[in-house]
Amino acid sequence: NAGVMQNPRHLVRRRGQEARLRCSPMKGHSHVYWYRQLPEEGLKFMVYLQKENIIDESGMPKERFSAEFPKEGPSILRIQQVVRGDSAAYFCASSPGTGDYNEQFFGPGTRLTVL
Amino acid sequence: AQSVAQPEDQVNVAEGNPLTVKCTYSVSGNPYLFWYVQYPNRGLQFLLKYITGDNLVKGSYGFEAEFNKSQTSFHLKKPSALVSDSALYFCAVRFNTGGFKTIFGAGTRLFVKA
């Protein structure tokens, strides 16, 4: 059973460009979470999605950031008009959603560098 | 406000000695508690969790954690540290505020010296 897949692993963008980060949850998992980790800092929650629904986006910046988890295909975190402050590691996690006490399974992360 | 605290940025311990990584929380209701470990350039890996029942929880790689409701703590422990345990450790709390939410502590870096 493959784990959580994220791609690309590394992404370099110039200021003003768009960044698209993809996450394929573990097989059978219907809940996806996105987190941001800045160097030497902890994880900051961004958004929680189920298939075709955003459940909690309280951690998402109000502008430039969006996320989706379509019925088919991976979850996408999209950052428009990137700025240097967006440089960070972005982690996706999934859980089966069959119980609220389930642990999350994390992907290897996408490291975004904005030049 | 709901919060999770890991009061130590860094813990240093000699190989073979016991280790403790501290975690305290402040949330309403009965939370679910988790520990994760992160190795360099990797995602987080689940270590153990407390849901209900016995306050002492055993997890992967010989780690255990003790839930203390009166002190609202969930400290991670291991009787004998290994150099390979050196990593970043995160405590997490999942709680219900009209929908479940998970918050992570800031992380504690563990250095185990040979």
Chai-1 contact restraints between the chains, C-beta under 6 A:
chainA,res_idxA,chainB,res_idxB,connection_type,confidence,min_distance_angstrom,max_distance_angstrom,comment,restraint_id
A,G42,B,F104,contact,1.0,0.0,6.0,A-B,restraint_1
A,G42,B,A106,contact,1.0,0.0,6.0,A-B,restraint_2
A,G42,B,G107,contact,1.0,0.0,6.0,A-B,restraint_3
A,L43,B,F104,contact,1.0,0.0,6.0,A-B,restraint_4
A,F91,B,G43,contact,1.0,0.0,6.0,A-B,restraint_5
A,D100,B,F100,contact,1.0,0.0,6.0,A-B,restraint_6
A,Y101,B,Y32,contact,1.0,0.0,6.0,A-B,restraint_7
A,Y101,B,I51,contact,1.0,0.0,6.0,A-B,restraint_8
A,E103,B,F34,contact,1.0,0.0,6.0,A-B,restraint_9
A,E103,B,F46,contact,1.0,0.0,6.0,A-B,restraint_10
A,E103,B,K49,contact,1.0,0.0,6.0,A-B,restraint_11
A,F106,B,G43,contact,1.0,0.0,6.0,A-B,restraint_12
A,F106,B,L44,contact,1.0,0.0,6.0,A-B,restraint_13
A,G107,B,G43,contact,1.0,0.0,6.0,A-B,restraint_14
A,P108,B,G43,contact,1.0,0.0,6.0,A-B,restraint_15
A,G109,B,G43,contact,1.0,0.0,6.0,A-B,restraint_16
